[in-house]
Amino acid sequence: MKKSSGPSLHIERRPLARCQRCHGAGITKGIFYQMPCDECSGSGLVDKETGRALPPEEMVVQMRLRLTSLAAENRQLRRMLAEQREGDRRGYGPMGMIYHGD
């Protein structure tokens, strides 16, 4: 079914870039103290196309999408590492050496 009008059925990931003013830290250094960057609203990220800060509600959604995808990638890498360890049964010590305890 192709949607012809209205809001999108899925939330799309927007391309984000590091803030040029705070270099992605979200904090700028004042004279005596640090304060949130007013260019990116303290997030360290701006919209890549426009260079402007996203509204906080949209930034939360975009960060959740990125966190979910990175968690899935982490699970996949852990699974691959576990499979690799299962195939390599040389030993249990560092670098696969057999540890005798003496």
N, C-alpha and C positions, 0 to 999 in steps of 0.2 A: 504494500500500500504506500503510495507516494503522497506526501503531505504537500498541499499547495498553498496554504495560508496559515497564519497564526504562529505562535512560538515554536521553536524547535523541540523535537521529541527527546533529544539527547543534548547534554551539556558538552560543548566542545572545549578542548584544551586550547587556551590562547597562548601564543608565543610571548614569553616574558624575557626581559633583559635586565642586567644589573643596572642599578641607578648610577648615573654618571657623577652625581654630587658626592654621595657617600661611598661609592665603589662597592655597593652590595652589602655594606655593613648595617645599614639602617640607622646609624648613629653618626652625628656630626659633632665635632669638638668645638665648643664655644670657648670663650676666654678662660673661664674658670671651671666649667663642668661640661659633661656630655649631654646632648639632647637629641631627641628623635629627629631624623631628617625630614624637613618639610616638603622636599621634592617628591619623595616616595611614601610619605606618611609612616615612616619607620619600618617599612617592610623590606627595603633593600632591593625591591624588584619593581619594574615599571613595564607597561605595555610596550612590546618591541616595535610595533608599527607606529604608534603615536608618541611614545616617550613620556606618557603621562601616567600618574599613579592610578591604579584601579580602586574603585570604591571598596571599603573594608568587607562588605558582604560578598562581593565577587572575588576578592583576593582569598577569602577563606575557602570558597568553593574551588578555586584554581589550585590552592595549596593542598587541599584534600585529594584532588585528582592526582597530583604529582606524588603525594605520599602513598596513595594506594598503588600506583604503578611501580614505585620504587620498592614497596613491600613485596609485591608479586615477583619482581626481578630478584630480590634478595632470597625469597623462598626457592626460586628456580636455581640460583647459584648454590645455595646450601644443599639442595637435592643432588645437583651434579657433583658436588664435593663429596657427599656421602656415598654416592655410587662409585666414585673414584677410590675412596677408602676401602669399600667392600671388595673391589677388584684387586687391591694391593694388600695381601695378607702376609707380608714379610715379618712384621713385628709390631710391637706396641710402643716402642720408645721413640725418641726424636729421630726424624728422618727415616723412620721405618726400621730402626735397628732393634734387634731382639734384646730385651732388658732382662738380666738374670738376677739382679738385686744384690750382687756382691761387690 
